[in-house]
Amino acid sequence: MIIPFDLNGERVIIDSNPGERLVRILRGRFRLLGAREGCLSGRCGSCTVLMNGSPVPSCIVPVFQVRNSSITTIEAFRETPDCADIMEGFALAGVSMCGFCDAGKILIAHATLQASLRPSEEDIRTMYAGNICRCTSVGDLIVGVRNAGTIRRKRLNAK
């Protein structure tokens, strides 16, 4: 099946079995290794990508579903000012970045801040419910996301 989609801002067209998992396409064909194969059931968050701006577990997304969609991986997102805000907020909170679950932590923080630059603790907990992280406490993530919101508000208001 021929599947066109935007990947990190660039139009790509692949020929693939429509049921092949997006994470395997990203890792195998495009050598984008930031989305990791963890649980392969969509429950751990290590394979998170943004699909049309929303975080999704790429391990359960059959590639036919990305037809004419926009996919942003952690590799491209790391180059944005929004990611810099998150990384600074996480650093201030002592959020550990082990490398395995980084895509989920960062992209879920981004989605949370897209919804509100002043998210409640409950909002943050809800967003991270599908992300298993063994290197950072939920409490540190809450502080990190709130820090990132403050940093982003300052950056956006400084313009």
Kinemage of the C-alpha trace (Angstrom):
@kinemage 1
@onewidth
@group {chain A} dominant
@subgroup {mainchain}
@vectorlist {calphas} color= white
{ca met a 1} P 0.000 0.000 0.000
{ca ile a 2} L 1.317 3.453 -0.913
{ca ile a 3} L 1.141 5.767 2.107
{ca pro a 4} L 1.989 9.481 1.875
{ca phe a 5} L 2.481 11.503 5.056
{ca asp a 6} L 4.527 14.354 6.484
{ca leu a 7} L 7.418 13.267 8.661
{ca asn a 8} L 9.148 15.981 10.660
{ca gly a 9} L 7.970 18.612 8.196
{ca glu a 10} L 8.951 16.731 5.056
{ca arg a 11} L 6.572 14.881 2.724
{ca val a 12} L 7.399 11.179 2.455
{ca ile a 13} L 5.782 8.323 0.557
{ca ile a 14} L 6.291 4.729 1.570
{ca asp a 15} L 5.154 1.393 0.205
{ca ser a 16} L 4.254 -0.787 3.144
{ca asn a 17} L 2.078 -3.513 4.509
{ca pro a 18} L -0.803 -1.386 5.901
{ca gly a 19} L -0.704 -3.185 9.251
{ca glu a 20} L 2.977 -2.577 9.912
{ca arg a 21} L 3.503 -0.622 13.127
{ca leu a 22} L 4.534 3.012 12.797
{ca val a 23} L 7.345 2.596 15.334
{ca arg a 24} L 8.949 -0.062 13.129
{ca ile a 25} L 8.677 2.166 10.043
{ca leu a 26} L 10.258 5.090 11.901
{ca arg a 27} L 13.099 3.020 13.299
{ca gly a 28} L 13.716 0.686 10.359
{ca arg a 29} L 13.146 2.815 7.274
{ca phe a 30} L 13.929 6.293 8.533
{ca arg a 31} L 16.522 5.444 11.233
{ca leu a 32} L 14.630 7.631 13.728
{ca leu a 33} L 15.468 5.802 16.932
{ca gly a 34} L 13.952 8.155 19.519
{ca ala a 35} L 10.659 6.253 19.527
{ca arg a 36} L 11.558 3.034 21.342
{ca glu a 37} L 9.862 -0.325 21.219
{ca gly a 38} L 8.834 -0.958 24.798
{ca cys a 39} L 5.598 -2.688 25.665
{ca leu a 40} L 4.233 -2.891 22.078
{ca ser a 41} L 0.766 -2.420 23.548
{ca gly a 42} L 0.562 1.377 23.853
{ca arg a 43} L 0.883 1.511 27.617
{ca cys a 44} L 4.442 2.600 28.368
{ca gly a 45} L 4.938 5.795 26.328
{ca ser a 46} L 8.480 5.099 25.134
{ca cys a 47} L 7.346 5.046 21.488
{ca thr a 48} L 5.433 8.341 21.650
{ca val a 49} L 5.274 10.592 18.592
{ca leu a 50} L 3.039 13.524 17.731
{ca met a 51} L 0.389 12.663 15.156
{ca asn a 52} L -1.336 15.796 13.912
{ca gly a 53} L -0.063 17.496 17.063
{ca ser a 54} L -1.310 14.915 19.577
{ca pro a 55} L 0.835 12.347 21.371
{ca val a 56} L 0.192 8.764 20.269
{ca pro a 57} L 1.912 5.445 21.007
{ca ser a 58} L 3.477 4.605 17.639
{ca cys a 59} L 3.723 0.929 18.588
{ca ile a 60} L -0.016 0.433 18.146
{ca val a 61} L -0.571 2.731 15.172
{ca pro a 62} L -0.791 0.718 11.954
{ca val a 63} L 0.975 2.697 9.267
{ca phe a 64} L -2.158 2.965 7.100
{ca gln a 65} L -3.577 5.314 9.749
{ca val a 66} L -0.871 7.902 9.119
{ca arg a 67} L -1.965 8.412 5.497
{ca asn a 68} L -1.954 12.190 4.861
{ca ser a 69} L -1.129 12.877 8.524
{ca ser a 70} L 1.680 14.853 10.082
{ca ile a 71} L 4.099 12.895 12.281
{ca thr a 72} L 6.640 14.650 14.492
{ca thr a 73} L 9.250 12.533 16.238
{ca ile a 74} L 11.288 13.448 19.273
{ca glu a 75} L 14.295 14.040 17.005
{ca ala a 76} L 12.561 16.962 15.261
{ca phe a 77} L 10.784 18.217 18.366
{ca arg a 78} L 14.108 18.518 20.234
{ca glu a 79} L 15.049 21.310 17.794
{ca thr a 80} L 12.158 23.580 18.855
{ca pro a 81} L 11.969 26.391 21.432
{ca asp a 82} L 9.028 24.515 23.005
{ca cys a 83} L 11.318 21.568 23.727
{ca ala a 84} L 13.955 23.880 25.189
{ca asp a 85} L 11.313 25.191 27.630
{ca ile a 86} L 10.439 21.645 28.668
{ca met a 87} L 14.049 20.575 29.064
{ca glu a 88} L 14.828 23.612 31.216
{ca gly a 89} L 11.716 23.020 33.332
{ca phe a 90} L 12.602 19.352 33.743
{ca ala a 91} L 16.200 20.179 34.693
{ca leu a 92} L 15.026 22.601 37.386
{ca ala a 93} L 12.761 19.888 38.811
{ca gly a 94} L 15.437 17.181 38.716
{ca val a 95} L 13.582 15.096 36.136
{ca ser a 96} L 15.856 12.274 35.067
{ca met a 97} L 16.305 11.718 31.341
{ca cys a 98} L 17.339 8.070 30.978
{ca gly a 99} L 16.895 8.003 27.216
{ca phe a 100} L 14.350 5.198 27.108
{ca cys a 101} L 11.168 7.029 28.063
{ca asp a 102} L 12.248 10.538 27.008
{ca ala a 103} L 9.928 10.740 23.976
{ca gly a 104} L 6.893 10.081 26.135
{ca lys a 105} L 7.911 12.441 28.923
{ca ile a 106} L 8.756 15.320 26.595
{ca leu a 107} L 5.929 14.999 24.058
{ca ile a 108} L 3.290 14.478 26.757
{ca ala a 109} L 4.600 17.574 28.554
{ca his a 110} L 4.258 19.462 25.263
{ca ala a 111} L 0.663 18.325 24.757
{ca thr a 112} L -0.146 19.251 28.351
{ca leu a 113} L 1.265 22.747 27.851
{ca gln a 114} L -0.542 23.118 24.522
{ca ala a 115} L -3.797 22.638 26.430
{ca ser a 116} L -2.799 25.039 29.232
{ca leu a 117} L 0.349 26.869 30.260
{ca arg a 118} L -0.921 26.580 33.843
{ca pro a 119} L -1.966 22.919 34.063
{ca ser a 120} L -3.330 21.552 37.303
{ca glu a 121} L -1.695 18.645 39.079
{ca glu a 122} L -4.677 16.504 38.090
{ca asp a 123} L -4.320 17.490 34.411
{ca ile a 124} L -0.651 16.518 34.442
{ca arg a 125} L -1.308 13.210 36.216
{ca thr a 126} L -4.054 12.399 33.712
{ca met a 127} L -1.793 13.138 30.738
{ca tyr a 128} L 0.988 10.928 32.130
{ca ala a 129} L -1.339 8.047 33.046
{ca gly a 130} L -0.271 6.082 29.955
{ca asn a 131} L 3.450 6.707 30.402
{ca ile a 132} L 5.532 4.301 32.454
{ca cys a 133} L 8.708 5.920 33.727
{ca arg a 134} L 11.028 4.121 36.099
{ca cys a 135} L 13.614 6.892 36.330
{ca thr a 136} L 11.488 9.855 37.479
{ca ser a 137} L 8.695 10.273 40.000
{ca val a 138} L 5.327 11.642 38.953
{ca gly a 139} L 5.880 14.407 41.512
{ca asp a 140} L 9.038 15.531 39.700
{ca leu a 141} L 7.201 15.433 36.361
{ca ile a 142} L 4.432 17.621 37.787
{ca val a 143} L 6.975 20.182 39.000
{ca gly a 144} L 8.872 19.942 35.703
{ca val a 145} L 5.798 20.556 33.545
{ca arg a 146} L 4.736 23.473 35.732
{ca asn a 147} L 8.263 24.919 35.517
{ca ala a 148} L 8.168 24.548 31.734
{ca gly a 149} L 4.813 26.356 31.640
{ca thr a 150} L 6.303 29.284 33.557
{ca ile a 151} L 9.336 29.369 31.272
{ca arg a 152} L 7.162 29.234 28.154
{ca arg a 153} L 4.865 31.995 29.428
{ca lys a 154} L 7.904 34.213 30.030
{ca arg a 155} L 9.350 33.421 26.588
{ca leu a 156} L 6.074 34.092 24.777
{ca asn a 157} L 5.366 37.295 26.698
{ca ala a 158} L 8.891 38.574 26.109
{ca lys a 159} L 8.260 38.858 22.374
